[in-house]
Amino acid sequence: MKKLIWAGAVTVVSALGAALAVRALDAVWRRLTHEPPPGTPRWARLAGLPVRRKVMHSVQPPSM
């Protein structure tokens, strides 16, 4: 049980740290360049499609 709690805590802290880092980097980029940061490249969006499709196919809404 302790390992599960630890893994959950690490996951939450990592996600929060990444979100804060992205926000800080966005603010720095806007201050330096006076424009929004570049968008996500097309290949990066395509990389997540197989995972997204698998999850959407695996997780079905409950039938009534």
Biotite code that builds the C-alpha atoms (Angstrom):
import biotite.structure as struc

atoms = struc.array([
    struc.Atom([0.000, 0.000, 0.000], chain_id="A", res_id=1, res_name="MET", atom_name="CA", element="C"),
    struc.Atom([2.884, 2.359, 0.780], chain_id="A", res_id=2, res_name="LYS", atom_name="CA", element="C"),
    struc.Atom([4.360, 1.826, -2.695], chain_id="A", res_id=3, res_name="LYS", atom_name="CA", element="C"),
    struc.Atom([1.025, 2.661, -4.302], chain_id="A", res_id=4, res_name="LEU", atom_name="CA", element="C"),
    struc.Atom([0.693, 5.867, -2.293], chain_id="A", res_id=5, res_name="ILE", atom_name="CA", element="C"),
    struc.Atom([4.299, 6.784, -3.108], chain_id="A", res_id=6, res_name="TRP", atom_name="CA", element="C"),
    struc.Atom([3.769, 6.153, -6.836], chain_id="A", res_id=7, res_name="ALA", atom_name="CA", element="C"),
    struc.Atom([0.625, 8.276, -6.789], chain_id="A", res_id=8, res_name="GLY", atom_name="CA", element="C"),
    struc.Atom([2.381, 11.114, -4.959], chain_id="A", res_id=9, res_name="ALA", atom_name="CA", element="C"),
    struc.Atom([5.297, 11.037, -7.414], chain_id="A", res_id=10, res_name="VAL", atom_name="CA", element="C"),
    struc.Atom([2.883, 11.099, -10.349], chain_id="A", res_id=11, res_name="THR", atom_name="CA", element="C"),
    struc.Atom([0.941, 14.072, -8.994], chain_id="A", res_id=12, res_name="VAL", atom_name="CA", element="C"),
    struc.Atom([4.058, 16.065, -8.112], chain_id="A", res_id=13, res_name="VAL", atom_name="CA", element="C"),
    struc.Atom([5.631, 15.305, -11.502], chain_id="A", res_id=14, res_name="SER", atom_name="CA", element="C"),
    struc.Atom([2.515, 16.408, -13.376], chain_id="A", res_id=15, res_name="ALA", atom_name="CA", element="C"),
    struc.Atom([2.272, 19.613, -11.351], chain_id="A", res_id=16, res_name="LEU", atom_name="CA", element="C"),
    struc.Atom([5.958, 20.338, -11.878], chain_id="A", res_id=17, res_name="GLY", atom_name="CA", element="C"),
    struc.Atom([5.634, 19.837, -15.627], chain_id="A", res_id=18, res_name="ALA", atom_name="CA", element="C"),
    struc.Atom([2.544, 22.065, -15.797], chain_id="A", res_id=19, res_name="ALA", atom_name="CA", element="C"),
    struc.Atom([4.295, 24.822, -13.849], chain_id="A", res_id=20, res_name="LEU", atom_name="CA", element="C"),
    struc.Atom([7.403, 24.525, -16.028], chain_id="A", res_id=21, res_name="ALA", atom_name="CA", element="C"),
    struc.Atom([5.334, 24.896, -19.215], chain_id="A", res_id=22, res_name="VAL", atom_name="CA", element="C"),
    struc.Atom([3.578, 27.974, -17.831], chain_id="A", res_id=23, res_name="ARG", atom_name="CA", element="C"),
    struc.Atom([6.858, 29.554, -16.748], chain_id="A", res_id=24, res_name="ALA", atom_name="CA", element="C"),
    struc.Atom([8.489, 28.824, -20.098], chain_id="A", res_id=25, res_name="LEU", atom_name="CA", element="C"),
    struc.Atom([5.472, 30.274, -21.910], chain_id="A", res_id=26, res_name="ASP", atom_name="CA", element="C"),
    struc.Atom([5.757, 33.492, -19.879], chain_id="A", res_id=27, res_name="ALA", atom_name="CA", element="C"),
    struc.Atom([9.505, 33.757, -20.517], chain_id="A", res_id=28, res_name="VAL", atom_name="CA", element="C"),
    struc.Atom([9.030, 33.133, -24.253], chain_id="A", res_id=29, res_name="TRP", atom_name="CA", element="C"),
    struc.Atom([6.339, 35.818, -24.506], chain_id="A", res_id=30, res_name="ARG", atom_name="CA", element="C"),
    struc.Atom([8.493, 38.353, -22.635], chain_id="A", res_id=31, res_name="ARG", atom_name="CA", element="C"),
    struc.Atom([11.552, 37.703, -24.789], chain_id="A", res_id=32, res_name="LEU", atom_name="CA", element="C"),
    struc.Atom([9.923, 37.463, -28.203], chain_id="A", res_id=33, res_name="THR", atom_name="CA", element="C"),
    struc.Atom([6.652, 39.430, -27.677], chain_id="A", res_id=34, res_name="HIS", atom_name="CA", element="C"),
    struc.Atom([4.700, 36.677, -29.434], chain_id="A", res_id=35, res_name="GLU", atom_name="CA", element="C"),
    struc.Atom([3.103, 33.361, -28.446], chain_id="A", res_id=36, res_name="PRO", atom_name="CA", element="C"),
    struc.Atom([5.292, 30.270, -28.456], chain_id="A", res_id=37, res_name="PRO", atom_name="CA", element="C"),
    struc.Atom([5.284, 28.069, -31.562], chain_id="A", res_id=38, res_name="PRO", atom_name="CA", element="C"),
    struc.Atom([2.558, 25.462, -31.790], chain_id="A", res_id=39, res_name="GLY", atom_name="CA", element="C"),
    struc.Atom([3.006, 21.754, -31.394], chain_id="A", res_id=40, res_name="THR", atom_name="CA", element="C"),
    struc.Atom([4.524, 20.173, -34.519], chain_id="A", res_id=41, res_name="PRO", atom_name="CA", element="C"),
    struc.Atom([2.285, 17.889, -36.572], chain_id="A", res_id=42, res_name="ARG", atom_name="CA", element="C"),
    struc.Atom([4.479, 14.845, -35.937], chain_id="A", res_id=43, res_name="TRP", atom_name="CA", element="C"),
    struc.Atom([4.110, 15.322, -32.174], chain_id="A", res_id=44, res_name="ALA", atom_name="CA", element="C"),
    struc.Atom([0.320, 15.341, -32.434], chain_id="A", res_id=45, res_name="ARG", atom_name="CA", element="C"),
    struc.Atom([0.402, 12.248, -34.637], chain_id="A", res_id=46, res_name="LEU", atom_name="CA", element="C"),
    struc.Atom([2.617, 10.383, -32.152], chain_id="A", res_id=47, res_name="ALA", atom_name="CA", element="C"),
    struc.Atom([-0.212, 10.324, -29.608], chain_id="A", res_id=48, res_name="GLY", atom_name="CA", element="C"),
    struc.Atom([-2.909, 9.086, -31.986], chain_id="A", res_id=49, res_name="LEU", atom_name="CA", element="C"),
    struc.Atom([-2.259, 5.339, -31.621], chain_id="A", res_id=50, res_name="PRO", atom_name="CA", element="C"),
    struc.Atom([-2.371, 5.640, -27.842], chain_id="A", res_id=51, res_name="VAL", atom_name="CA", element="C"),
    struc.Atom([-5.505, 7.761, -27.933], chain_id="A", res_id=52, res_name="ARG", atom_name="CA", element="C"),
    struc.Atom([-7.241, 5.321, -30.312], chain_id="A", res_id=53, res_name="ARG", atom_name="CA", element="C"),
    struc.Atom([-6.303, 2.346, -28.158], chain_id="A", res_id=54, res_name="LYS", atom_name="CA", element="C"),
    struc.Atom([-7.612, 4.028, -25.014], chain_id="A", res_id=55, res_name="VAL", atom_name="CA", element="C"),
    struc.Atom([-10.836, 5.130, -26.681], chain_id="A", res_id=56, res_name="MET", atom_name="CA", element="C"),
    struc.Atom([-11.342, 1.634, -28.078], chain_id="A", res_id=57, res_name="HIS", atom_name="CA", element="C"),
    struc.Atom([-10.598, -0.036, -24.733], chain_id="A", res_id=58, res_name="SER", atom_name="CA", element="C"),
    struc.Atom([-12.715, 2.242, -22.550], chain_id="A", res_id=59, res_name="VAL", atom_name="CA", element="C"),
    struc.Atom([-16.359, 1.795, -23.455], chain_id="A", res_id=60, res_name="GLN", atom_name="CA", element="C"),
    struc.Atom([-19.225, 3.728, -21.863], chain_id="A", res_id=61, res_name="PRO", atom_name="CA", element="C"),
    struc.Atom([-21.462, 1.550, -19.704], chain_id="A", res_id=62, res_name="PRO", atom_name="CA", element="C"),
    struc.Atom([-24.467, 0.149, -21.542], chain_id="A", res_id=63, res_name="SER", atom_name="CA", element="C"),
    struc.Atom([-27.902, 0.501, -20.032], chain_id="A", res_id=64, res_name="MET", atom_name="CA", element="C"),
])
